[in-house]
């Protein structure tokens, strides 16, 4: 690029003429939208030169920097209605822009639950996105799990394998965990012992009845090829005992237990 007053630079202007790069001279003030430009003074609708202008040139600025016949409005986020405001003041925009955006549901991402929660832009400075914009990009960053200890009303770390259905993301636990002096004692299943057993635990989320129903080793079975049916077996003691009884019954129905 060859500036008229500044001389040759390493940058190049693009253009073609009959298949050949077109050489032309750029003026010294040649710029793009992310460089110097013009700002609109909305109070008196005049354009002024700025190092970080809103508009790339004065013509583009003047095309927009005009009084709005319907006046300028600012959204009242409590009433969800547009109110008159002074041009250039914070959040003051055209009447059309305000009417189109004032009633939009705003939300912000909770990165521990991976869900967007509605927020009030008027009172929360971090409430900057519409719910439609927030939802697609909101993801979980905190993968820890916790269960509510209803005796103390606090959340405790838990293992989903042992603790039951109440072992949820920590943030979700904290949102709903309350002290309840009348709750049933909490139990968790210890799967690593034989047979699996229930034990009282503040990090459990089963009632005693729920735990006893859930905390059972699966029944195992194998084909009796003489009778074409499944029979119970004990894994470890019987080399042929490799599948659950339910799976064996499915295989028997498919004709896999025949002689």
Order of alpha helices (4+ residues) and beta strands (2+ residues): beta-beta-beta-beta-beta-beta-alpha-beta-beta-beta-alpha-beta-beta-beta-alpha-beta-beta-alpha-beta-alpha-beta-beta-alpha-beta-beta-beta-alpha
